[in-house]
Amino acid sequence: MGVTIDDARAIAATLPRSYEAIVRDRVKFRVGQIVYAAISRDETVMGFGFPKAEREALVASDPEKFRLPSRPSDMRYHWVEVYLDAIDAEEMRELVIEAWRMCVPKKISALIP
């Protein structure tokens, strides 16, 4: 169990309109100017887009895996964080793709099963 930044890159590279950017020494995956996933500087945590109304339930469902944003200012965003050593490749794929879906039109989202 456990995934790396390279696993995230491999998934993001397959998504239409997605690109990688380096911002303040952090890898971020974007659609346009919207960040849908970001990796911590030490590459141990990934932040990802997630519906605000559901994030507390996600964190409560597995607090060893998920956490709310570490910076209080990030609570205004649709954002949750996950420990990369706590998930496998399939979970990584699901989290990255669902975060990406929040940023693209439905017709583009439908291109990825």
N, C-alpha and C positions, 0 to 999 in steps of 0.2 A: 504494500500500500504506500501511497505517497506519489506525488507528481512533481514536475519541475517547470520552470519557466519555458523550457523547450516544448513541453507538452502543450502549454497554452499557446505558444507561437504556432505550432503545427495546426491547431484547431482554427485560430484566428486567421491564418493565411488562406483558409478555404472559404471564408465568409465574404460574400459580395459587399463591396464598399468599405470593408474593414482595412485598417492599416495600423502599423506599429509606430509609435513615437516615443522618444526619450524626453522626459520632462523632469528637470531637477534630479537627474540620475536615476529616475524610475522608469520602467517600461510600462507604457500605457497603450491599450488597444482602443482605437477610435473608429467612429463612423462620422465623417465630417469633423466637427469640433467637439462632438459628444464622446466622452470617455465611457466605455461600457465595461472595461475591466482594467485593473492595474496591479502590478506586482510590487511588493515592498522592496526597498533597497537591498535587504538581506535575502530576498527571494524565498521567504518562509510563509508569506501571507499574500493572498490575492483578494483585492476588493472587487466587487462586481455589482452591476446594476440589478436591483431587485425591487419589486413593488413595496412601497412604504407600508401599506396597510398589512402586509404579510410578514414583514421582516422580524418583528418580535416573536412571532410564532415559530419561524424558522430557527432563530437562535435558541429559543426555549426547547425546541425539539432535540437539539444536540449541541449543548454549550461547549463540549469538548472539541467540536468541529467548527462551529460558526460563532461569530461575535458581531456586535454592532460596531459601527465605525470607531476607530480608536481616537480620532480627533472630534471633539464635540461640535466643531463647525461643520463637519461632514454629515451630521444628523439631518440636515435640511435636504440632503440628496437621497435619491433612491439607491441606497448602498448598503451592502453587508460585506463582511470579511470572512474568509475561510482559511484555515491552516492547511497549507499544501501537503504536509505529511499525514493529514487525516483523511484525505480523499484519494480515490483511484482515478484512472484515466477516464472511465465512463462518467463518473460524477463531474470531473473537470469539464468534459465535453458538454454535458447538460447545462452546467452553470454558465459557461462561456456563451453557448448558443442562445440560451434564454435571455441573457443580458444583452446580447447583440440584437435579438428580436425586438427589444424595447426601443431600439434606435432607428430601425428601418421600416419603410412602408410594408404593409401586409403582403403585397405582391412580391417584394424582394424576400421577405421572410419565408414565404411559401416555397422558395427555391431550395431550401435546406430541410431535409426530412427530420 
